[in-house]
Amino acid sequence: VSADSMKMVARLLVGCCLLVLVAGYEGCNDGTVLLGDSTCSDFVQRRANPVIEIDGYEQHWELLPDDSISARMRMGYKVTSGSASRGFKSITDDADSIDVDSLDVRGPNGISLSREISIDQGNYRMVTFYFPGGALNPEDGTFMVEVTYTMRNAQCRNDLEEVKREEFDAQWANIWQVPVSNIVYSFQLPAGEWKDNSPRILEPTGLTSSPTYTTPPGKGPRIEYAFSSAELNIGRDPNSIVFAWERLGSDPAVDDLRSCNAGTLAGLLFLLFLLLLIPIGCCCAFFLCKKKPPPVNTGGGGYPNQAFNNQPVFPQQYPQQYPPQYPPQYDPQGQIPMAQNAWAGPGQIPMATPADEPPPYEVAANLPVATPGGPPATSGGGKW
C-alpha cells in the first residue's frame, strides 16, 4: 500500500469522525432540547425523541385603558426523556423600545418560580425560570408555567391607512426551540367605542377556521383563535402574529404611539434618494469626465488668433513649433524651411510665402527686401 493511499484513508477517517461529532452536536442543539439539562451522547435517540415538548400553549393579551398591554402566557412543559432543570421563553422583541414591568412566573398551584431576565443578541427580552426540586422528569407529567407581565409602547400606529389603525405584532410569541401543540391566542380591548371589525387578526393569513368573538362584561370586544403549529410556523423562523383595531372616536394618545411604518418609510426615502442620486451622479460624471481638447502650443505664449502683418495666424497654418503633423523640411544649403506654412525654430527666419501672407525677408542680414515695382524699403535704422 502506497503512502498516498494511506494518507487518503486517514483523511476519510478524520472526515467521518468530524461528521459524527457535528451530527451529535446538531442532535443536541436542533432546538428540541435544552443544552446542559441532559447528556447528549445518544444524539440519534434525542433527534427522534425530544427531551421537552410544550403540550398546551396560551397567549392572552389585553389592551388596558392607559394603552399598556398586559400579557398572560401559559405553557405546559412535558419532559419525555432525561430531565430538565429550567425553561426559557422570549417575552418581547425590540427590547430597546418596549418596556416590561410587573413580571411574575408561577408554577402549578401558584407556586413562585425563580426567574431571570436577559436580552439576547437579537434584542429579544428573555425570561428563564427554574423548575422546583432542581429537575423536571418524565414521571412529573405536564408542568404548567404561567408568566404574567405588562408591556408599554408595544403597539404602534399604521400611518399608511386613511383611518388611524393600531397594531400589535407579537412575532416573538411563535419562536420556540421545542415542539409546541394546542395553541390558543386571544386579544382583549377595553370598554369603549370600537369599529365592528376590532380587534382582528392581520397576520397570519389563510387561517383554516374562523376566530371566536365575545364581549366579556365590563370590557370591550375580544377575539380568540386556536392555531395549529403550521399556521403560526412555530419554530425558529415563525410567522408574525399581528392584531389590529380602530377607534370610532379620536384619541390623542394614538398620535403619541410609535409608527409601525418607520422602517418602511425609511426604506422608501432611501430608495427615492438613490433614484435622485443616480441621474445626478451620471450628469456630473458626464461633464467632469468629458474629454477636453489638448491645449494649443503657441511657442512663445502668444494666442492662436494673433495677427501677423494684419493677417490672422492659425495654428493649423503657422505652428510655432514642429508638431508631428508638420515635420520641418530644410534646404541642405541654407538651412531654411522649405515647406509652405511651416515656421522655423527659435532664431530662424521665416521663408518666403505667397503674396497674401507676411512679406519675405532676406535671411542673412535680416533686412527688408525691396519689392519690385514699389517704393524702396527702409530698414529700422534709416539705412538701405
Backbone torsions as a table, in degrees:
resi	resn	phi	psi	omega
1	VAL	NA	128.7	-177.1
2	SER	-74.7	162.2	178.9
3	ALA	-65.4	-35.9	179.2
4	ASP	-64.3	-38.3	179.0
5	SER	-65.9	-40.3	178.3
6	MET	-63.3	-40.1	178.1
7	LYS	-63.4	-40.4	-179.9
8	MET	-64.6	-42.7	178.3
9	VAL	-63.1	-40.6	179.5
10	ALA	-63.7	-40.6	179.0
11	ARG	-64.8	-39.6	177.9
12	LEU	-62.7	-42.1	179.0
13	LEU	-63.9	-42.6	178.5
14	VAL	-63.3	-41.8	178.3
15	GLY	-61.9	-41.8	178.2
16	CYS	-63.3	-41.0	178.7
17	CYS	-63.1	-40.5	178.3
18	LEU	-64.8	-39.0	178.0
19	LEU	-62.8	-40.0	179.2
20	VAL	-63.8	-43.5	-180.0
21	LEU	-64.2	-43.2	179.0
22	VAL	-63.6	-42.7	178.8
23	ALA	-63.0	-39.0	178.0
24	GLY	-65.2	-41.3	178.8
25	TYR	-66.0	-43.8	179.0
26	GLU	-63.7	-33.6	178.1
27	GLY	-64.9	-32.1	178.2
28	CYS	-85.9	-19.1	-174.5
29	ASN	-122.9	30.3	-178.5
30	ASP	-87.9	10.9	178.1
31	GLY	89.8	6.4	-178.7
32	THR	-107.8	-6.9	178.6
33	VAL	-136.7	164.4	174.2
34	LEU	-99.6	122.5	-177.8
35	LEU	-62.0	139.6	176.8
36	GLY	88.2	-10.7	-179.8
37	ASP	-82.6	-30.1	-179.0
38	SER	-146.9	165.3	178.3
39	THR	-70.9	154.3	-177.5
40	CYS	-117.8	29.8	-177.4
41	SER	-70.1	-44.4	-177.9
42	ASP	-94.4	75.7	-173.5
43	PHE	-71.1	-28.4	179.7
44	VAL	-64.3	-44.4	179.0
45	GLN	-64.5	-38.2	-176.4
46	ARG	-71.1	-31.1	176.8
47	ARG	-68.9	-34.4	-179.8
48	ALA	-86.0	-23.6	-174.8
49	ASN	-134.0	88.9	-175.5
50	PRO	-59.0	151.8	177.9
51	VAL	-71.0	-43.6	-175.8
52	ILE	-125.9	144.3	168.3
53	GLU	-141.3	157.8	-180.0
54	ILE	-105.8	113.0	178.8
55	ASP	-109.8	94.1	-174.9
56	GLY	105.8	105.2	-177.9
57	TYR	-137.2	119.8	-177.9
58	GLU	-126.4	138.8	173.7
59	GLN	-129.2	117.4	179.2
60	HIS	-120.8	120.0	179.1
61	TRP	-116.4	146.4	179.8
62	GLU	-140.3	126.5	175.0
63	LEU	-78.3	122.4	-177.5
64	LEU	-91.6	161.2	-178.9
65	PRO	-56.4	-28.2	179.5
66	ASP	-87.2	12.3	177.7
67	ASP	71.7	9.2	167.8
68	SER	-83.3	166.9	-178.3
69	ILE	-124.2	122.5	175.3
70	SER	-89.8	145.3	-178.2
71	ALA	-127.6	137.3	173.9
72	ARG	-132.6	115.2	-175.9
73	MET	-116.3	127.0	178.6
74	ARG	-119.7	130.7	-176.9
75	MET	-133.4	131.1	177.0
76	GLY	-99.7	99.5	-179.3
77	TYR	-79.9	131.7	-179.4
78	LYS	-134.6	118.6	179.2
79	VAL	-93.2	124.6	-178.8
80	THR	-102.7	-19.5	179.4
81	SER	-157.0	144.0	-179.8
82	GLY	71.1	-145.8	-179.5
83	SER	-148.4	157.0	179.8
84	ALA	-132.9	137.7	-179.2
85	SER	-100.1	-18.7	-175.5
86	ARG	-152.9	165.5	172.5
87	GLY	-135.4	163.6	178.7
88	PHE	-151.8	156.5	-179.0
89	LYS	-158.0	141.9	173.1
90	SER	-74.9	140.2	-178.5
91	ILE	-118.9	-16.4	170.9
92	THR	-152.9	160.6	163.6
93	ASP	-106.4	-175.7	177.1
94	ASP	46.0	58.0	-175.9
95	ALA	-61.8	-19.9	178.9
96	ASP	-73.5	-26.0	-176.0
97	SER	-103.8	-35.8	-175.6
98	ILE	-93.2	124.9	178.0
99	ASP	-96.3	146.4	-180.0
100	VAL	-127.3	135.2	172.6
101	ASP	-144.2	173.7	179.4
102	SER	56.8	38.9	179.0
103	LEU	-75.3	133.9	178.8
104	ASP	-145.1	138.1	179.6
105	VAL	-126.6	126.5	-178.7
106	ARG	-135.7	152.0	176.9
107	GLY	-102.6	-163.0	179.4
108	PRO	-57.5	146.0	179.2
109	ASN	62.3	20.2	175.1
110	GLY	76.2	15.6	179.2
111	ILE	-69.1	138.7	-178.9
112	SER	-79.8	136.0	179.4
113	LEU	-108.2	140.9	174.6
114	SER	-65.8	138.0	-176.6
115	ARG	-146.4	162.5	178.0
116	GLU	-137.3	151.7	176.8
117	ILE	-118.0	138.9	179.6
118	SER	-147.2	166.0	176.1
119	ILE	-117.5	123.8	-178.5
120	ASP	-89.8	-178.0	-174.7
121	GLN	-66.0	-25.6	177.9
122	GLY	-84.6	11.2	-179.0
123	ASN	65.8	25.8	173.0
124	TYR	-89.1	139.4	174.5
125	ARG	-88.0	124.1	-174.7
126	MET	-113.7	145.2	171.1
127	VAL	-118.9	129.1	176.7
128	THR	-114.9	130.3	-178.5
129	PHE	-128.5	156.7	-173.1
130	TYR	-116.7	133.3	-179.0
131	PHE	-72.5	147.1	180.0
132	PRO	-67.8	149.2	-179.2
133	GLY	80.2	-1.2	176.5
134	GLY	88.4	-14.6	-178.2
135	ALA	-160.6	151.2	174.1
136	LEU	-115.9	124.1	-173.3
137	ASN	-114.9	164.9	179.8
138	PRO	-57.2	-36.1	-177.9
139	GLU	-70.6	-11.1	178.7
140	ASP	-78.1	-12.0	179.6
141	GLY	72.7	-151.1	-179.1
142	THR	-86.2	125.2	-177.7
143	PHE	-107.0	111.6	-177.4
144	MET	-83.3	127.8	177.2
145	VAL	-118.2	132.5	178.2
146	GLU	-121.2	125.7	179.2
147	VAL	-115.7	125.6	177.6
148	THR	-123.6	144.9	178.9
149	TYR	-168.0	171.3	179.4
150	THR	-123.4	135.3	179.3
151	MET	-110.8	139.8	174.5
152	ARG	-120.6	141.0	-176.9
153	ASN	66.1	31.2	-179.5
154	ALA	-86.7	-30.9	179.3
155	GLN	-91.6	169.2	-179.0
156	CYS	-143.4	169.3	177.5
157	ARG	-109.1	142.2	179.4
158	ASN	-94.4	110.6	-176.6
159	ASP	-82.3	-7.1	-178.1
160	LEU	-89.7	-4.0	-180.0
161	GLU	-98.0	148.8	178.0
162	GLU	-63.3	-43.9	175.9
163	VAL	-95.9	134.1	-178.5
164	LYS	-62.5	115.2	-178.2
165	ARG	-109.7	133.6	176.3
166	GLU	-97.4	143.1	-177.7
167	GLU	-133.9	150.1	176.7
168	PHE	-132.5	113.0	-178.1
169	ASP	-106.7	113.9	-178.7
170	ALA	-113.6	54.5	-177.3
171	GLN	-59.9	-32.0	-179.6
172	TRP	-61.9	-23.8	-176.6
173	ALA	-63.2	-26.9	-176.5
174	ASN	-90.9	-1.6	-178.0
175	ILE	-85.3	120.1	179.5
176	TRP	-142.9	151.4	174.4
177	GLN	-110.6	11.2	177.5
178	VAL	-136.7	159.7	176.9
179	PRO	-62.9	141.2	-177.6
180	VAL	-130.6	137.4	178.5
181	SER	-141.1	165.7	179.3
182	ASN	56.3	68.2	-173.7
183	ILE	-102.3	132.3	176.1
184	VAL	-134.5	126.4	175.0
185	TYR	-119.3	148.1	175.2
186	SER	-146.9	155.6	176.3
187	PHE	-139.0	131.5	-174.2
188	GLN	-118.5	132.0	174.0
189	LEU	-99.4	152.2	177.1
190	PRO	-76.7	170.5	177.5
191	ALA	-62.7	136.7	-178.6
192	GLY	164.8	-169.3	179.4
193	GLU	-101.5	117.9	-176.1
194	TRP	-130.2	154.9	174.3
195	LYS	-67.1	160.2	-173.2
196	ASP	-61.5	-33.3	-177.3
197	ASN	-94.9	25.7	178.6
198	SER	-111.1	135.7	-10.4
199	PRO	-81.1	167.3	178.4
200	ARG	-146.3	165.9	-179.9
201	ILE	-98.8	119.9	175.4
202	LEU	-86.7	-41.4	179.1
203	GLU	-138.6	145.4	0.3
204	PRO	-76.6	162.4	177.5
205	THR	-99.3	171.7	178.1
206	GLY	68.6	39.5	179.4
207	LEU	-70.7	148.6	-174.5
208	THR	-81.6	-16.8	180.0
209	SER	-142.1	175.7	-177.7
210	SER	-95.5	145.1	177.1
211	PRO	-72.9	166.6	178.5
212	THR	-104.1	130.4	179.0
213	TYR	-110.9	132.4	175.9
214	THR	-140.4	165.8	174.5
215	THR	-132.6	94.8	-179.9
216	PRO	-62.8	154.1	179.6
217	PRO	-58.9	131.8	176.5
218	GLY	77.7	5.9	-179.3
219	LYS	-129.2	177.1	177.5
220	GLY	-91.3	-165.9	-178.9
221	PRO	-66.7	152.4	-177.5
222	ARG	-135.9	137.8	177.0
223	ILE	-117.0	139.8	179.3
224	GLU	-139.3	139.4	-178.6
225	TYR	-143.2	137.3	174.7
226	ALA	-96.6	110.4	-176.3
227	PHE	-93.9	156.9	166.2
228	SER	-99.1	161.4	178.8
229	SER	-62.0	-32.4	-179.8
230	ALA	-68.9	-38.1	-179.2
231	GLU	-64.1	-39.3	179.6
232	LEU	-90.6	-6.6	-176.3
233	ASN	51.5	49.4	-178.6
234	ILE	-54.9	132.1	179.3
235	GLY	156.2	-146.4	-176.7
236	ARG	-91.3	-18.7	178.6
237	ASP	-130.7	69.8	-170.1
238	PRO	-83.8	170.7	168.6
239	ASN	-76.1	157.3	174.3
240	SER	-78.3	152.5	170.5
241	ILE	-116.0	113.1	-173.1
242	VAL	-123.0	125.5	172.6
243	PHE	-106.1	148.4	179.6
244	ALA	-139.3	154.6	177.9
245	TRP	-158.8	157.0	176.7
246	GLU	-131.0	143.7	176.9
247	ARG	-92.3	147.7	175.6
248	LEU	-76.2	-41.0	178.8
249	GLY	-95.5	166.6	177.9
250	SER	-79.9	143.5	179.4
251	ASP	-134.8	112.8	-179.2
252	PRO	-58.1	-25.8	-178.7
253	ALA	-63.9	-26.1	-179.9
254	VAL	-65.2	-35.8	179.7
255	ASP	-65.2	-23.3	-178.9
256	ASP	-84.9	-7.5	-179.9
257	LEU	-71.6	153.4	174.4
258	ARG	-68.1	153.3	-177.2
259	SER	-81.3	134.9	175.1
260	CYS	-72.1	-18.4	-171.8
261	ASN	-107.2	17.3	-177.0
262	ALA	-58.1	-45.9	179.6
263	GLY	-66.9	-39.4	179.8
264	THR	-65.7	-45.3	179.5
265	LEU	-64.2	-39.2	177.6
266	ALA	-63.1	-40.2	177.7
267	GLY	-65.0	-39.8	178.5
268	LEU	-66.4	-40.6	177.8
269	LEU	-64.5	-39.9	178.5
270	PHE	-65.2	-40.3	178.0
271	LEU	-64.6	-41.5	176.7
272	LEU	-62.4	-39.8	177.2
273	PHE	-60.1	-42.8	179.1
274	LEU	-65.4	-40.4	-179.9
275	LEU	-63.6	-33.6	176.7
276	LEU	-79.5	-34.9	-175.4
277	LEU	-71.9	-37.0	-175.4
278	ILE	-62.1	-52.2	179.3
279	PRO	-64.9	-35.6	177.8
280	ILE	-63.3	-43.6	178.1
281	GLY	-63.0	-39.1	179.3
282	CYS	-64.9	-41.9	179.4
283	CYS	-63.9	-45.3	179.1
284	CYS	-61.6	-42.9	179.6
285	ALA	-63.6	-34.9	-179.4
286	PHE	-64.6	-45.3	-177.1
287	PHE	-76.8	-36.5	-179.0
288	LEU	-72.5	-35.4	-176.4
289	CYS	-95.0	2.8	179.5
290	LYS	-63.4	133.0	-175.2
291	LYS	-70.0	124.5	179.5
292	LYS	-89.3	144.8	178.2
293	PRO	-67.1	147.4	179.6
294	PRO	-65.4	144.3	179.6
295	PRO	-65.4	145.2	179.6
296	VAL	-80.3	129.8	-179.8
297	ASN	-89.5	112.1	-178.6
298	THR	-93.9	-1.5	175.3
299	GLY	81.9	-51.6	-177.6
300	GLY	-119.6	16.3	179.5
301	GLY	88.0	2.2	-179.7
302	GLY	-76.3	179.8	-179.1
303	TYR	-98.9	148.2	-177.5
304	PRO	-62.1	-26.4	-176.2
305	ASN	-102.8	20.9	177.9
306	GLN	-69.2	151.3	-176.1
307	ALA	-94.0	141.7	174.4
308	PHE	-122.2	113.7	-177.9
309	ASN	56.8	43.8	179.6
310	ASN	63.4	18.7	176.6
311	GLN	-119.8	132.3	-180.0
312	PRO	-64.7	141.6	178.5
313	VAL	-109.5	119.4	179.3
314	PHE	-105.9	141.3	-178.3
315	PRO	-61.7	-27.0	179.0
316	GLN	-69.4	-25.4	-177.6
317	GLN	-96.7	-39.4	-174.0
318	TYR	-128.2	70.0	175.6
319	PRO	-65.4	136.4	-177.9
320	GLN	-87.6	-9.8	167.2
321	GLN	-129.3	175.5	-173.3
322	TYR	-97.4	90.0	172.8
323	PRO	-69.8	166.6	-175.3
324	PRO	-58.6	-30.8	-176.6
325	GLN	-78.4	-8.4	177.4
326	TYR	-124.5	71.5	179.6
327	PRO	-66.7	134.9	-178.8
328	PRO	-68.9	142.9	174.4
329	GLN	-122.6	130.2	-176.5
330	TYR	-119.3	147.4	170.1
331	ASP	-77.4	124.0	-175.8
332	PRO	-55.3	-25.3	-176.4
333	GLN	-85.0	-56.2	-172.5
334	GLY	-96.9	-2.1	-178.7
335	GLN	54.7	37.1	178.7
336	ILE	-103.8	135.6	179.0
337	PRO	-59.1	133.6	-176.4
338	MET	-100.4	-22.4	-175.4
339	ALA	-76.2	131.9	176.0
340	GLN	-64.2	148.6	-179.0
341	ASN	67.6	15.7	176.8
342	ALA	-109.3	145.2	178.8
343	TRP	-109.1	151.1	175.7
344	ALA	-80.2	169.1	177.9
345	GLY	-74.0	-177.5	-179.9
346	PRO	-57.2	131.1	179.0
347	GLY	90.2	-9.9	178.9
348	GLN	-89.8	169.4	-176.7
349	ILE	-110.0	134.2	177.9
350	PRO	-63.9	144.4	179.9
351	MET	-74.7	170.5	176.4
352	ALA	-65.6	140.7	-178.0
353	THR	-127.1	169.4	178.7
354	PRO	-56.9	167.5	-171.8
355	ALA	-63.6	-26.4	-177.6
356	ASP	-87.2	10.6	-179.0
357	GLU	-121.9	178.9	-173.3
358	PRO	-52.3	145.8	-176.6
359	PRO	-65.2	151.2	179.2
360	PRO	-71.5	158.4	178.4
361	TYR	-126.8	149.8	172.2
362	GLU	-74.9	133.1	-168.8
363	VAL	-74.1	-45.7	-168.7
364	ALA	-73.3	-50.5	-172.3
365	ALA	-93.5	-5.7	-179.7
366	ASN	59.0	36.9	-179.7
367	LEU	-111.7	149.3	177.3
368	PRO	-62.9	144.6	178.1
369	VAL	-99.4	133.5	-178.6
370	ALA	-63.7	136.7	178.4
371	THR	-85.5	127.9	-179.5
372	PRO	-58.3	135.5	177.9
373	GLY	78.0	2.3	-178.2
374	GLY	-115.4	-175.4	179.2
375	PRO	-72.4	155.7	179.1
376	PRO	-63.1	142.5	-179.4
377	ALA	-85.7	145.4	177.6
378	THR	-114.5	150.2	175.9
379	SER	-91.0	174.3	-178.2
380	GLY	-65.8	-22.5	-178.0
381	GLY	-99.3	8.5	178.1
382	GLY	89.4	2.4	179.2
383	LYS	-98.2	156.8	176.8
384	TRP	-78.6	NA	NA
